[in-house]
Amino acid sequence: MDSHLALVPCNALIGAHMGLAESTVTSYLAPAARKLVTTNRFDAVLRARHSGLIA
């Protein structure tokens, strides 16, 4: 997970930036958000930063 994920408005744009399909981005981010006990990408990134998982 990269910190720019919190700033990009949709999974389609994230996928385009990373060369992935939107469905791939969604399938990667959903479990990460659940494991971080969040319901959205922005909160997941904040928690990941706070816990030291990303810079």
C-alpha positions in Angstrom: 0.0 0.0 0.0 1.3 3.4 -0.9 0.5 6.7 0.9 -0.8 8.3 -2.4 -3.8 5.9 -2.2 -5.4 8.2 0.3 -5.3 11.1 -2.1 -6.6 9.4 -5.3 -10.4 9.6 -5.5 -11.1 6.2 -7.0 -9.7 2.7 -7.5 -9.8 3.1 -11.3 -7.3 6.0 -11.1 -5.1 4.1 -8.7 -5.2 1.1 -11.0 -4.3 3.3 -14.0 -1.4 4.8 -12.1 -0.1 1.4 -11.0 -0.8 -0.5 -14.2 -3.5 -2.7 -12.5 -7.2 -3.3 -13.2 -9.7 -1.5 -10.9 -10.9 -4.9 -9.7 -7.4 -5.8 -8.7 -7.0 -2.7 -6.7 -10.4 -3.3 -5.0 -9.5 -6.9 -4.2 -6.2 -5.8 -2.6 -7.5 -2.9 -0.6 -10.6 -4.4 0.8 -8.8 -7.0 3.0 -6.2 -4.5 4.0 -8.9 -2.1 5.2 -10.6 -4.9 7.1 -7.4 -6.0 8.8 -6.8 -2.3 9.8 -10.3 -2.2 11.1 -11.4 0.6 8.8 -14.2 1.0 6.3 -12.5 3.1 3.7 -9.2 3.6 1.9 -8.4 7.0 3.6 -8.8 5.7 7.1 -6.8 2.5 6.2 -3.9 4.7 5.0 -4.0 6.8 8.2 -4.0 3.7 10.4 -1.2 2.1 8.3 0.9 5.3 8.7 0.2 5.6 12.4 1.2 1.9 12.9 4.4 2.3 10.9 3.4 0.0 8.0 3.9 2.8 5.4 5.9 6.0 5.5 
